[in-house]
Amino acid sequence: MSSPDQAQRLYFVDNLRVWIIILVLAHHAGQAYGPTGGLWPIDNPEKVRMLSTFFLVNASFFMGLLFLISGYFTAAAFARKKTARFLKERLRRLGIPLAIFALTLNLFISYGASSGGVSFGEYLLRPWRWEWQVVYAHLWFLGHLLVYALLYALWQTVFKTAGRPGASENPGARSAPGHGAVLLYVLVLGAVTYLVRRRYPIDRWVVVLVPVELAHFPQYASLFVLGLLAQRGDWFRKIPAATGRVWLAIGLAAAGLLYLNGALRLKALIPAINEMGGPGWRSLVQSFWEAFLAVGLSLGLLVCLRERFNRPNRLIAAMSADSYFVYIIHLYLVIALQAVLHTVPFPPFIKFLLVTAFGVLICFSLSHLVRKLSFTRGIL
């Protein structure tokens, strides 16, 4: 999640990164107040039904979009720093926060919550099963980025395909993909996702070096690779505005149908034609629906923000720089705010809005202050 040099700065990506991190925070802020289908430390008895649609739409695209952006800046960082400096910077920026928060703080929290009376030493022998997902929590994203960065450095060491930071000047730069290429990617992504979900439905995690939700892995990994290619071909700048508008309309339509279904309570429509996994045709529909939604919103939002918000803004620039640490700390602060409001007799939707608003304010403010400390420089 490194920033490019000022001369090459994509101001619209600063905007997009800030809003996606806020959406991630809001997603977790809603977990206590909506039907999540899983476990959460704070459970409000009264639920907001519409939040289930909010969760479904978010999960369909926002982490994939973060992987796309991360892939772009991974390639840019490698082009500037080359192998040794790149690996040192990735290990410092990703490995240190991961070790501090996941393998110390989260590990002790997990032990206290689910040790079952065993000693800490005995508990350490267990995490290679389901506990690893709990220990990493939301920081699985950092683990993935670290693994992908190491693999990318290995690839470049062997094949030496990286270009200079000014991607459009690279002799190997590719033209921006058109509608046909985007559609082909969507169809392949939908098909591969369906094949994976025949055995691994949504929310089933496995450990492959780091926790992996295989149901979304085809999207995450492929968008990261496309981010690498986008930097080399300067696609973020080159994709035609008309292409972005078409795919934004497709993504909004896919998401809008889900929200319309939730608002009108058309129980016989969407729930009857989609499924979180398995070999049936409903899982096939879900896989392709999600692919169109994810690619449509990711491509469309990039281009829309590029056309309208590609100019410097001091507040957005500061928030973008702070967003990495916000991602790391937001879960702890969100749960704390949910705990504070747990016994307050407010409607659950009001609690959701309050946790989101105060979470954004506190997380970005705290991140900004922490990043000013000398020992955090080069890490956060």
VOBA-1610 file (N, C-alpha, C; in pm, whole numbers, padded with zeros to 5 digits, always signed):
BEGIN
Met+00082-00120+00000Met+00000+00000+00000Met+00086+00126+00000Ser+00201+00119-00060Ser+00291+00232-00068Ser+00238+00336-00165Ser+00274+00461-00144Ser+00234+00568-00234Ser+00339+00586-00342Pro+00300+00623-00463Pro+00397+00651-00568Pro+00465+00783-00544Asp+00569+00810-00618Asp+00637+00938-00607Asp+00540+01051-00638Gln+00568+01168-00579Gln+00476+01280-00594Gln+00452+01313-00740Ala+00557+01303-00823Ala+00542+01338-00964Ala+00449+01243-01036Gln+00436+01121-00987Gln+00351+01022-01050Gln+00223+00997-00970Arg+00193+01081-00878Arg+00086+01053-00783Arg-00049+01046-00851Leu-00124+00945-00817Leu-00259+00929-00867Leu-00354+00979-00757Tyr-00394+01103-00767Tyr-00475+01163-00660Tyr-00609+01093-00646Phe-00663+01045-00756Phe-00792+00976-00748Phe-00781+00845-00672Val-00663+00782-00673Val-00645+00659-00596Val-00639+00691-00447Asp-00584+00806-00410Asp-00590+00850-00271Asp-00735+00855-00224Asn-00821+00919-00304Asn-00963+00927-00270Asn-01025+00788-00257Leu-00997+00703-00354Leu-01056+00570-00353Leu-01009+00489-00233Arg-00881+00497-00201Arg-00828+00421-00088Arg-00893+00465+00044Val-00911+00596+00062Val-00975+00647+00183Val-01117+00594+00196Trp-01193+00601+00088Trp-01333+00558+00095Trp-01346+00408+00112Ile-01255+00332+00053Ile-01262+00186+00073Ile-01228+00149+00217Ile-01129+00214+00277Ile-01096+00186+00416Ile-01212+00225+00508Ile-01278+00336+00479Ile-01396+00374+00557Ile-01506+00270+00540Leu-01520+00217+00419Leu-01622+00113+00396Leu-01587-00014+00473Val-01459-00050+00478Val-01417-00166+00557Val-01453-00145+00704Leu-01426-00025+00755Leu-01460+00006+00894Leu-01611-00003+00916Ala-01689+00054+00824Ala-01835+00048+00837Ala-01885-00096+00830His-01823-00177+00747His-01860-00318+00736His-01848-00388+00871His-01736-00363+00939His-01716-00425+01070His-01801-00357+01178Ala-01829-00228+01160Ala-01916-00160+01256Ala-02056-00220+01254Gly-02099-00269+01139Gly-02232-00327+01128Gly-02244-00470+01176Gln-02130-00535+01203Gln-02136-00678+01237Gln-02217-00706+01363Ala-02217-00612+01457Ala-02292-00634+01581Ala-02442-00613+01562Tyr-02480-00551+01453Tyr-02619-00506+01437Tyr-02691-00567+01318Gly-02623-00649+01242Gly-02686-00713+01127Gly-02671-00863+01132Pro-02747-00935+01049Pro-02737-01083+01044Pro-02610-01126+00971Thr-02502-01145+01045Thr-02373-01173+00983Thr-02360-01317+00936Gly-02430-01409+01000Gly-02414-01551+00968Gly-02292-01612+01034Gly-02224-01536+01120Gly-02105-01587+01189Gly-02099-01533+01329Leu-01982-01548+01393Leu-01963-01504+01530Leu-01905-01365+01534Trp-01943-01287+01636Trp-01888-01154+01657Trp-01890-01129+01807Pro-01785-01064+01863Pro-01777-01047+02009Pro-01895-00974+02070Ile-01953-00876+01998Ile-02067-00799+02048Ile-02189-00836+01965Asp-02294-00877+02031Asp-02414-00921+01959Asp-02536-00843+02008Asn-02581-00748+01927Asn-02702-00672+01961Asn-02824-00759+01935Pro-02913-00775+02032Pro-03028-00866+02013Pro-03116-00827+01894Glu-03139-00697+01876Glu-03221-00651+01765Glu-03132-00629+01642Lys-03177-00678+01526Lys-03094-00673+01406Lys-03155-00580+01300Val-03067-00527+01216Val-03109-00449+01100Val-03097-00539+00978Arg-03210-00579+00923Arg-03211-00676+00815Arg-03134-00627+00692Met-03145-00498+00660Met-03082-00445+00540Met-02930-00455+00545Leu-02872-00465+00665Leu-02727-00476+00674Leu-02675-00605+00613Ser-02760-00708+00603Ser-02715-00832+00539Ser-02683-00807+00392Thr-02761-00722+00325Thr-02732-00685+00187Thr-02605-00600+00181Phe-02591-00509+00276Phe-02470-00426+00286Phe-02346-00514+00297Phe-02351-00616+00381Phe-02238-00708+00396Phe-02210-00783+00266Leu-02316-00831+00202Leu-02300-00911+00080Leu-02237-00830-00032Val-02285-00708-00052Val-02230-00622-00158Val-02085-00587-00127Asn-02058-00546-00003Asn-01921-00512+00035Asn-01824-00627+00010Ala-01860-00744+00060Ala-01772-00860+00049Ala-01748-00901-00095Ser-01837-00859-00184Ser-01823-00895-00325Ser-01714-00817-00395Phe-01675-00700-00340Phe-01581-00620-00418Phe-01474-00546-00340Phe-01497-00508-00212Phe-01405-00409-00155Phe-01266-00462-00125Met-01252-00586-00083Met-01117-00639-00061Met-01047-00667-00193Gly-01123-00710-00294Gly-01064-00728-00425Gly-01008-00598-00480Leu-01081-00489-00459Leu-01036-00357-00504Leu-00909-00316-00429Leu-00901-00346-00300Leu-00778-00317-00225Leu-00660-00398-00279Phe-00684-00522-00319Phe-00577-00602-00377Phe-00532-00545-00511Leu-00627-00495-00591Leu-00592-00433-00718Leu-00501-00312-00697Ile-00539-00225-00604Ile-00459-00106-00573Ile-00322-00147-00517Ser-00323-00247-00428Ser-00197-00293-00368Ser-00103-00351-00472Gly-00158-00425-00569Gly-00075-00479-00676Gly-00009-00369-00756Tyr-00086-00263-00785Tyr-00032-00150-00860Tyr+00088-00088-00787Phe+00071-00062-00658Phe+00178+00005-00584Phe+00292-00090-00548Thr+00265-00220-00543Thr+00373-00317-00526Thr+00467-00312-00645Ala+00411-00312-00765Ala+00493-00306-00886Ala+00569-00173-00893Ala+00504-00064-00856Ala+00570+00067-00859Ala+00685+00071-00759Ala+00664+00015-00639Ala+00769+00014-00538Ala+00888-00069-00582Phe+00861-00184-00643Phe+00971-00270-00689Phe+01050-00201-00800Ala+00980-00131-00890Ala+01048-00063-01000Ala+01141+00045-00948Arg+01105+00110-00837Arg+01189+00215-00781Arg+01304+00160-00699Lys+01280+00052-00625Lys+01376+00010-00522Lys+01457-00115-00558Lys+01407-00194-00650Lys+01470-00321-00685Lys+01467-00419-00567Thr+01526-00536-00589Thr+01493-00650-00503Thr+01529-00630-00356Ala+01654-00600-00325Ala+01697-00596-00185Ala+01622-00489-00106Arg+01618-00366-00155Arg+01547-00258-00085Arg+01398-00285-00079Phe+01343-00341-00186Phe+01200-00372-00189Phe+01165-00473-00081Leu+01240-00582-00071Leu+01211-00685+00028Leu+01227-00631+00170Lys+01331-00552+00191Lys+01352-00493+00324Lys+01234-00404+00363Glu+01189-00323+00267Glu+01077-00233+00295Glu+00947-00310+00317Arg+00922-00414+00238Arg+00799-00495+00255Arg+00800-00568+00389Leu+00913-00625+00425Leu+00921-00696+00552Leu+00901-00600+00670Arg+00956-00481+00657Arg+00940-00383+00765Arg+00796-00331+00771Arg+00740-00300+00656Arg+00608-00235+00653Arg+00494-00334+00675Leu+00510-00457+00630Leu+00405-00557+00646Leu+00436-00656+00759Gly+00562-00700+00765Gly+00597-00803+00862Gly+00594-00756+01006Ile+00644-00635+01033Ile+00647-00586+01171Ile+00506-00565+01227Pro+00416-00492+01157Pro+00279-00480+01211Pro+00210-00615+01225Leu+00234-00705+01131Leu+00172-00837+01139Leu+00219-00912+01263Ala+00349-00906+01291Ala+00403-00974+01408Ala+00350-00911+01537Ile+00345-00778+01541Ile+00304-00709+01663Ile+00156-00732+01693Phe+00071-00717+01592Phe-00073-00722+01617Phe-00131-00863+01606Ala-00089-00939+01508Ala-00149-01072+01490Ala-00084-01176+01579Leu+00049-01181+01578Leu+00117-01290+01645Leu+00152-01260+01790Thr+00113-01143+01839Thr+00127-01115+01983Thr-00009-01076+02040Leu-00060-00958+02006Leu-00186-00909+02061Leu-00302-01003+02029Asn-00323-01035+01902Asn-00434-01121+01865Asn-00419-01261+01922Leu-00296-01308+01928Leu-00273-01443+01980Leu-00313-01452+02127Phe-00278-01350+02206Phe-00315-01352+02348Phe-00466-01334+02366Ile-00527-01250+02281Ile-00673-01233+02287Ile-00741-01366+02253Ser-00692-01432+02150Ser-00750-01560+02110Ser-00732-01665+02219Tyr-00615-01665+02281Tyr-00589-01762+02389Tyr-00684-01739+02506Gly-00702-01611+02544Gly-00792-01582+02655Gly-00936-01617+02626Ala-00977-01606+02498Ala-01117-01630+02463Ala-01148-01776+02438Ser-01048-01855+02395Ser-01082-01991+02352Ser-00980-02096+02393Ser-00904-02072+02500Ser-00799-02166+02538Ser-00855-02296+02594Gly-00975-02289+02653Gly-01034-02409+02709Gly-00958-02464+02827Gly-00882-02378+02897Gly-00811-02423+03016Gly-00674-02481+02992Val-00630-02493+02866Val-00497-02549+02839Val-00393-02442+02862Ser-00267-02483+02878Ser-00158-02388+02895Ser-00131-02315+02764Phe-00060-02202+02776Phe-00030-02124+02656Phe+00059-02205+02561Gly+00151-02282+02616Gly+00236-02366+02533Gly+00157-02468+02455Glu+00059-02531+02522Glu-00026-02628+02453Glu-00111-02560+02347Tyr-00157-02439+02379Tyr-00242-02366+02284Tyr-00165-02333+02156Leu-00035-02305+02170Leu+00045-02271+02052Leu+00055-02387+01954Leu+00031-02509+02001Leu+00036-02625+01912Leu-00092-02640+01831Arg-00195-02562+01865Arg-00325-02578+01800Arg-00349-02487+01680Pro-00284-02369+01666Pro-00328-02275+01564Pro-00320-02320+01419Trp-00256-02432+01390Trp-00254-02475+01252Trp-00388-02529+01207Arg-00485-02530+01298Arg-00621-02561+01255Arg-00696-02429+01247Trp-00821-02424+01283Trp-00905-02306+01260Trp-00859-02183+01335Glu-00783-02201+01445Glu-00747-02087+01528Glu-00663-01982+01453Trp-00589-02024+01348Trp-00507-01926+01278Trp-00591-01813+01219Gln-00712-01845+01174Gln-00795-01739+01117Gln-00835-01640+01224Val-00859-01689+01347Val-00894-01601+01458Val-00773-01517+01498Val-00655-01577+01500Val-00535-01505+01540Val-00504-01392+01441Tyr-00513-01420+01314Tyr-00486-01316+01215Tyr-00599-01214+01209Ala-00724-01260+01227Ala-00841-01174+01215Ala-00835-01098+01082His-00858-00967+01084His-00858-00890+00960His-00719-00872+00902Leu-00614-00906+00979Leu-00477-00886+00933Leu-00432-00996+00837Trp-00522-01089+00803Trp-00489-01184+00697Trp-00450-01109+00569Phe-00507-00990+00550Phe-00477-00910+00432Phe-00329-00874+00426Leu-00270-00837+00540Leu-00128-00806+00544Leu-00045-00931+00513Gly-00088-01045+00566Gly-00018-01169+00539Gly-00017-01202+00391His-00133-01183+00326His-00140-01208+00182His-00047-01115+00106Leu-00050-00984+00140Leu+00034-00889+00069Leu+00182-00922+00085Leu+00220-00970+00203Leu+00360-01006+00226Leu+00399-01125+00140Val+00314-01226+00136Val+00342-01344+00054Val+00348-01306-00094Tyr+00252-01225-00140Tyr+00248-01185-00280Tyr+00373-01102-00316Ala+00416-01015-00224Ala+00535-00934-00250Ala+00659-01023-00264Leu+00670-01123-00178Leu+00784-01215-00186Leu+00781-01293-00317Leu+00661-01338-00359Leu+00649-01411-00484Leu+00681-01320-00604Tyr+00638-01195-00596Tyr+00665-01102-00705Tyr+00815-01074-00716Ala+00880-01057-00602Ala+01025-01035-00604Ala+01097-01156-00663Leu+01051-01276-00627Leu+01110-01398-00684Leu+01089-01402-00835Trp+00968-01368-00879Trp+00939-01365-01022Trp+01032-01267-01095Gln+01049-01149-01039Gln+01133-01048-01104Gln+01280-01088-01102Thr+01321-01158-00997Thr+01459-01205-00991Thr+01487-01304-01104Val+01387-01386-01135Val+01405-01489-01239Val+01383-01432-01379Phe+01275-01354-01396Phe+01235-01314-01531Phe+01267-01168-01565Lys+01290-01084-01463Lys+01331-00945-01484Lys+01240-00872-01584Thr+01112-00865-01550Thr+01015-00800-01640Thr+00974-00662-01592Ala+01021-00619-01474Ala+00976-00491-01419Ala+01029-00375-01502Gly+00946-00271-01515Gly+00986-00151-01586Gly+01011-00038-01489Arg+01032+00080-01542Arg+01054+00198-01460Arg+00923+00245-01400Pro+00926+00328-01294Pro+00804+00375-01231Pro+00709+00444-01326Gly+00754+00519-01423Gly+00664+00582-01519Gly+00617+00479-01618Ala+00511+00406-01581Ala+00474+00285-01653Ala+00449+00309-01801Ser+00393+00425-01835Ser+00359+00450-01974Ser+00483+00461-02061Glu+00602+00481-01999Glu+00725+00493-02074Glu+00792+00358-02094Asn+00740+00253-02034Asn+00803+00122-02043Asn+00789+00066-02183Pro+00893+00005-02236Pro+00881-00057-02368Pro+00783-00172-02369Gly+00760-00234-02253Gly+00666-00346-02247Gly+00527-00307-02209Ala+00497-00176-02207Ala+00365-00130-02165Ala+00257-00182-02259Arg+00147-00226-02200Arg+00036-00279-02277Arg-00074-00175-02286Ser-00150-00181-02394Ser-00264-00090-02405Ser-00368-00127-02301Ala-00450-00031-02263Ala-00552-00055-02161Ala-00656-00154-02214Pro-00706-00242-02130Pro-00805-00340-02176Pro-00936-00273-02215Gly-00998-00326-02320Gly-01128-00278-02364Gly-01240-00365-02309His-01361-00341-02359His-01478-00415-02309His-01461-00567-02327Gly-01405-00608-02442Gly-01391-00752-02466Gly-01300-00819-02367Ala-01186-00755-02338Ala-01091-00813-02242Ala-01150-00816-02102Val-01219-00708-02064Val-01280-00704-01931Val-01388-00811-01919Leu-01471-00825-02022Leu-01576-00927-02018Leu-01516-01067-02010Leu-01410-01092-02087Leu-01345-01223-02081Leu-01294-01252-01941Tyr-01231-01151-01878Tyr-01183-01169-01740Tyr-01298-01200-01646Val-01410-01129-01659Val-01526-01152-01571Val-01576-01295-01587Leu-01586-01341-01710Leu-01638-01476-01735Leu-01544-01583-01680Val-01413-01564-01700Val-01317-01660-01646Val-01319-01657-01493Leu-01325-01536-01435Leu-01330-01523-01290Leu-01454-01592-01234Gly-01569-01570-01297Gly-01692-01634-01251Gly-01682-01785-01257Ala-01625-01837-01366Ala-01616-01983-01382Ala-01520-02044-01280Val-01403-01981-01261Val-01306-02034-01165Val-01361-02024-01023Thr-01427-01913-00993Thr-01487-01897-00860Thr-01589-02008-00834Tyr-01671-02036-00932Tyr-01771-02143-00915Tyr-01705-02278-00890Leu-01599-02308-00966Leu-01531-02437-00948Leu-01472-02448-00808Val-01415-02338-00758Val-01358-02340-00623Val-01469-02356-00519Arg-01580-02286-00538Arg-01688-02288-00439Arg-01769-02416-00441Arg-01751-02499-00538Arg-01814-02632-00534Arg-01770-02707-00409Arg-01646-02682-00366Arg-01594-02751-00247Arg-01572-02657-00130Tyr-01540-02530-00158Tyr-01508-02434-00052Tyr-01604-02315-00058Pro-01715-02321+00013Pro-01811-02210+00010Pro-01757-02087+00082Ile-01830-01977+00069Ile-01793-01852+00134Ile-01783-01872+00286Asp-01680-01814+00345Asp-01652-01817+00489Asp-01589-01947+00537Arg-01547-02034+00446Arg-01468-02150+00488Arg-01321-02118+00464Trp-01242-02119+00571Trp-01102-02078+00565Trp-01011-02199+00574Val-00898-02190+00504Val-00792-02290+00517Val-00661-02214+00541Val-00558-02284+00582Val-00428-02222+00606Val-00332-02266+00498Val-00284-02170+00418Val-00179-02192+00320Val-00077-02081+00343Leu+00017-02106+00433Leu+00110-02004+00486Leu+00035-01902+00571Val-00073-01847+00518Val-00159-01755+00592Val-00303-01801+00572Pro-00397-01754+00655Pro-00536-01795+00636Pro-00590-01748+00501Val-00660-01837+00432Val-00714-01807+00300Val-00861-01847+00295Glu-00947-01753+00256Glu-01085-01788+00225Glu-01089-01820+00076Leu-01085-01948+00043Leu-01068-01989-00096Leu-01182-01943-00186Ala-01300-01920-00131Ala-01414-01878-00212Ala-01387-01745-00282His-01309-01656-00217His-01276-01527-00278His-01133-01520-00330Phe-01057-01626-00312Phe-00917-01623-00352Phe-00896-01598-00501Pro-00976-01657-00592Pro-00956-01626-00735Pro-00969-01477-00764Gln-01063-01409-00699Gln-01079-01266-00719Gln-00960-01190-00663Tyr-00923-01220-00539Tyr-00816-01145-00474Tyr-00683-01160-00548Ala-00645-01284-00577Ala-00515-01309-00640Ala-00510-01252-00781Ser-00618-01271-00858Ser-00616-01223-00996Ser-00617-01071-01003Leu-00689-01005-00913Leu-00690-00859-00913Leu-00554-00803-00869Phe-00487-00871-00779Phe-00352-00829-00743Phe-00260-00836-00865Val-00267-00946-00940Val-00186-00961-01061Val-00224-00855-01163Leu-00353-00827-01177Leu-00395-00722-01270Leu-00345-00585-01225Gly-00332-00565-01095Gly-00273-00441-01045Gly-00127-00429-01087Leu-00053-00541-01083Leu+00085-00540-01130Leu+00091-00502-01279Leu+00003-00563-01358Leu+00000-00534-01501Leu-00047-00391-01528Ala-00139-00343-01445Ala-00191-00207-01462Ala-00081-00104-01443Gln+00009-00129-01346Gln+00120-00036-01326Gln+00214-00036-01447Arg+00240-00154-01497Arg+00331-00164-01613Arg+00271-00099-01737Gly+00142-00113-01754Gly+00076-00055-01871Gly+00013+00080-01848Asp+00023+00133-01725Asp-00037+00261-01690Asp-00187+00262-01716Trp-00252+00151-01686Trp-00394+00135-01717Trp-00483+00229-01636Phe-00444+00258-01512Phe-00530+00344-01430Phe-00553+00480-01497Arg-00452+00527-01571Arg-00466+00654-01641Arg-00527+00636-01780Lys-00504+00520-01842Lys-00536+00503-01983Lys-00677+00450-02011Ile-00737+00381-01916Ile-00869+00322-01943Ile-00965+00432-01984Pro-01031+00420-02099Pro-01121+00526-02145Pro-01235+00551-02047Ala-01275+00677-02037Ala-01384+00713-01946Ala-01512+00639-01983Ala-01537+00622-02113Ala-01658+00553-02156Ala-01660+00409-02108Thr-01544+00343-02112Thr-01535+00205-02061Thr-01568+00201-01913Gly-01512+00294-01838Gly-01539+00299-01695Gly-01686+00321-01664Arg-01751+00409-01740Arg-01893+00439-01715Arg-01980+00317-01741Val-01950+00243-01846Val-02029+00123-01877Val-02017+00021-01765Trp-01895-00003-01720Trp-01875-00105-01617Trp-01921-00059-01480Leu-01917+00071-01456Leu-01975+00122-01332Leu-02125+00098-01332Ala-02191+00120-01445Ala-02334+00095-01454Ala-02366-00053-01430Ile-02281-00141-01484Ile-02301-00285-01463Ile-02286-00320-01315Gly-02181-00268-01251Gly-02159-00296-01109Gly-02270-00241-01022Leu-02313-00117-01052Leu-02422-00057-00973Leu-02553-00132-00993Ala-02577-00180-01115Ala-02699-00256-01140Ala-02699-00387-01061Ala-02582-00455-01060Ala-02572-00582-00986Ala-02591-00559-00837Ala-02529-00452-00784Ala-02546-00420-00642Ala-02686-00369-00614Gly-02739-00286-00703Gly-02871-00227-00682Gly-02981-00331-00676Leu-02970-00436-00756Leu-03072-00542-00751Leu-03072-00611-00615Leu-02953-00627-00557Leu-02946-00687-00424Leu-03012-00596-00320Tyr-02984-00465-00328Tyr-03045-00372-00233Tyr-03196-00361-00255Leu-03239-00362-00380Leu-03383-00356-00408Leu-03454-00478-00354Asn-03390-00592-00372Asn-03447-00716-00319Asn-03459-00710-00167Gly-03356-00657-00101Gly-03361-00646+00044Gly-03464-00546+00091Ala-03475-00433+00020Ala-03568-00329+00061Ala-03713-00372+00043Leu-03740-00443-00065Leu-03878-00485-00094Leu-03912-00620-00035Arg-03811-00681+00028Arg-03830-00813+00089Arg-03885-00916-00011Leu-03825-00918-00128Leu-03866-01014-00231Leu-03800-01149-00203Lys-03850-01216-00101Lys-03785-01338-00053Lys-03779-01447-00159Ala-03867-01442-00257Ala-03869-01547-00357Ala-03772-01521-00471Leu-03707-01402-00472Leu-03621-01368-00585Leu-03476-01406-00560Ile-03397-01316-00499Ile-03253-01340-00487Ile-03220-01466-00408Pro-03279-01486-00286Pro-03242-01607-00212Pro-03272-01735-00288Ala-03363-01728-00387Ala-03397-01848-00461Ala-03301-01878-00574Ile-03218-01778-00612Ile-03132-01799-00728Ile-02984-01785-00696Asn-02949-01767-00569Asn-02805-01765-00538Asn-02776-01847-00414Glu-02648-01884-00400Glu-02606-01971-00291Glu-02459-01946-00266Met-02413-01960-00142Met-02277-01926-00106Met-02173-02028-00151Gly-02218-02142-00202Gly-02124-02243-00248Gly-02195-02372-00281Gly-02118-02471-00325Gly-02177-02599-00362Gly-02183-02616-00512Pro-02223-02735-00558Pro-02219-02766-00701Pro-02342-02723-00780Gly-02443-02667-00714Gly-02569-02637-00782Gly-02565-02514-00870Trp-02671-02495-00947Trp-02678-02380-01038Trp-02689-02247-00963Arg-02743-02249-00841Arg-02754-02126-00763Arg-02614-02072-00727Ser-02522-02162-00694Ser-02384-02120-00667Ser-02320-02064-00794Leu-02356-02121-00909Leu-02306-02071-01037Leu-02354-01927-01059Val-02481-01901-01034Val-02535-01767-01048Val-02464-01670-00954Gln-02446-01711-00829Gln-02379-01626-00731Gln-02237-01592-00776Ser-02165-01690-00829Ser-02026-01668-00869Ser-02016-01567-00982Phe-02102-01580-01082Phe-02097-01486-01194Phe-02154-01349-01156Trp-02259-01348-01076Trp-02314-01221-01028Trp-02206-01141-00954Glu-02137-01210-00866Glu-02033-01144-00787Glu-01918-01095-00875Ala-01884-01172-00977Ala-01776-01131-01067Ala-01813-01003-01141Phe-01936-00994-01193Phe-01980-00872-01261Phe-01985-00754-01165Leu-02032-00778-01042Leu-02040-00671-00944Leu-01901-00621-00906Ala-01810-00713-00878Ala-01676-00676-00833Ala-01599-00600-00941Val-01598-00653-01061Val-01523-00590-01168Val-01589-00459-01209Gly-01723-00459-01215Gly-01793-00337-01253Gly-01766-00222-01157Leu-01778-00249-01027Leu-01755-00142-00930Leu-01607-00103-00921Ser-01518-00201-00926Ser-01375-00169-00915Ser-01329-00083-01032Leu-01358-00127-01153Leu-01317-00052-01271Leu-01391+00081-01279Gly-01522+00077-01252Gly-01602+00198-01263Gly-01564+00305-01163Leu-01540+00265-01038Leu-01503+00364-00936Leu-01367+00425-00964Leu-01272+00344-01011Leu-01141+00397-01046Leu-01153+00507-01151Val-01226+00477-01258Val-01237+00572-01368Val-01320+00693-01328Cys-01430+00670-01255Cys-01515+00781-01212Cys-01438+00880-01125Leu-01363+00829-01030Leu-01284+00917-00944Leu-01169+00982-01020Arg-01113+00910-01116Arg-01008+00970-01198Arg-01060+01090-01275Glu-01183+01080-01327Glu-01239+01187-01407Glu-01284+01306-01324Arg-01321+01283-01199Arg-01381+01389-01119Arg-01296+01435-01000Phe-01208+01349-00950Phe-01136+01383-00826Phe-00987+01357-00839Asn-00929+01386-00952Asn-00786+01362-00973Asn-00708+01493-00954Arg-00719+01549-00834Arg-00647+01673-00803Arg-00605+01667-00656Pro-00500+01741-00621Pro-00449+01734-00483Pro-00547+01790-00383Asn-00552+01725-00269Asn-00636+01769-00157Asn-00561+01730-00030Arg-00526+01828+00052Arg-00441+01802+00168Arg-00506+01706+00266Leu-00636+01721+00289Leu-00704+01633+00384Leu-00706+01490+00332Ile-00742+01472+00204Ile-00747+01337+00148Ile-00607+01276+00144Ala-00506+01356+00110Ala-00369+01304+00108Ala-00327+01255+00245Ala-00362+01331+00349Ala-00327+01290+00486Ala-00403+01164+00526Met-00532+01159+00493Met-00612+01042+00527Met-00565+00918+00451Ser-00524+00938+00326Ser-00472+00825+00248Ser-00345+00771+00311Ala-00256+00860+00354Ala-00133+00816+00420Ala-00163+00745+00552Asp-00269+00788+00619Asp-00306+00729+00749Asp-00384+00598+00733Ser-00435+00571+00614Ser-00532+00462+00596Ser-00474+00324+00627Tyr-00344+00305+00605Tyr-00284+00175+00633Tyr-00294+00141+00781Phe-00256+00234+00866Phe-00265+00207+01010Phe-00410+00204+01055Val-00497+00280+00991Val-00640+00272+01022Val-00690+00131+00998Tyr-00649+00071+00887Tyr-00691-00066+00860Tyr-00644-00159+00973Ile-00522-00141+01019Ile-00468-00229+01122Ile-00544-00217+01254Ile-00575-00094+01297Ile-00630-00074+01432Ile-00781-00066+01438His-00846-00053+01323His-00989-00019+01328His-01073-00125+01398Leu-01039-00252+01381Leu-01122-00358+01436Leu-01129-00350+01589Tyr-01016-00323+01652Tyr-01012-00315+01798Tyr-01097-00198+01849Leu-01087-00084+01782Leu-01162+00034+01825Leu-01311+00019+01794Val-01344-00042+01684Val-01484-00064+01650Val-01550-00153+01755Ile-01485-00261+01791Ile-01542-00352+01892Ile-01555-00280+02026Ala-01457-00196+02061Ala-01465-00119+02185Ala-01585-00025+02183Leu-01609+00043+02072Leu-01725+00132+02060Leu-01855+00054+02066Gln-01858-00062+02003Gln-01978-00145+02011Gln-02005-00188+02154Ala-01900-00218+02229Ala-01916-00257+02369Ala-01969-00142+02452Val-01922-00019+02426Val-01968+00098+02499Val-02117+00121+02476Leu-02163+00098+02353Leu-02303+00123+02319Leu-02394+00003+02342His-02336-00106+02390His-02414-00231+02395His-02540-00219+02481Thr-02529-00151+02593Thr-02645-00140+02684Thr-02723-00010+02665Val-02682+00072+02572Val-02753+00199+02547Val-02879+00169+02466Pro-02996+00219+02508Pro-03122+00183+02442Pro-03148+00260+02312Phe-03051+00257+02220Phe-03069+00319+02089Phe-03111+00212+01989Pro-03183+00250+01884Pro-03211+00154+01776Pro-03081+00104+01715Pro-03077-00020+01668Pro-02950-00077+01618Pro-02892+00000+01500Phe-02977+00055+01414Phe-02923+00129+01301Phe-02854+00257+01346Ile-02907+00321+01450Ile-02843+00441+01506Ile-02708+00402+01566Lys-02703+00289+01634Lys-02575+00242+01690Lys-02474+00218+01578Phe-02519+00158+01471Phe-02431+00134+01357Phe-02374+00265+01302Leu-02458+00365+01288Leu-02412+00495+01238Leu-02315+00560+01336Leu-02343+00551+01465Leu-02256+00611+01565Leu-02119+00543+01569Val-02120+00410+01567Val-01993+00336+01569Val-01911+00369+01444Thr-01978+00378+01330Thr-01907+00411+01206Thr-01848+00552+01213Ala-01930+00650+01252Ala-01885+00789+01253Ala-01771+00810+01354Phe-01791+00764+01478Phe-01687+00782+01579Phe-01565+00694+01548Gly-01589+00579+01488Gly-01477+00493+01450Gly-01388+00560+01348Val-01449+00622+01247Val-01371+00694+01145Val-01293+00808+01209Leu-01360+00887+01292Leu-01296+01002+01355Leu-01179+00960+01444Ile-01202+00861+01529Ile-01099+00818+01624Ile-00984+00748+01553Cys-01016+00658+01459Cys-00911+00580+01393Cys-00819+00667+01310Phe-00875+00759+01232Phe-00790+00844+01150Phe-00710+00942+01236Ser-00773+00994+01342Ser-00701+01085+01431Ser-00586+01014+01501Leu-00613+00896+01554Leu-00509+00820+01623Leu-00398+00780+01527Ser-00436+00736+01407Ser-00335+00698+01309Ser-00246+00816+01274His-00305+00931+01258His-00227+01050+01223His-00126+01085+01333Leu-00169+01071+01458Leu-00079+01100+01570Leu+00032+00996+01581Val-00003+00869+01568Val+00097+00762+01581Val+00200+00771+01471Arg+00157+00806+01350Arg+00251+00813+01238Arg+00351+00928+01253Lys+00325+01022+01342Lys+00420+01130+01367Lys+00534+01088+01459Leu+00518+00973+01527Leu+00622+00926+01617Leu+00741+00875+01537Ser+00859+00905+01586Ser+00980+00874+01509Ser+00996+00724+01485Phe+00961+00641+01581Phe+00986+00496+01564Phe+00887+00430+01469Thr+00782+00500+01428Thr+00687+00442+01333Thr+00721+00475+01188Arg+00817+00563+01167Arg+00852+00602+01031Arg+00912+00484+00955Gly+00868+00468+00835Gly+00914+00355+00755Gly+00836+00229+00781Ile+00750+00229+00883Ile+00666+00111+00911Ile+00521+00140+00877Leu+00472+00256+00924Leu+00333+00293+00902Leu+00321+00403+00797
//
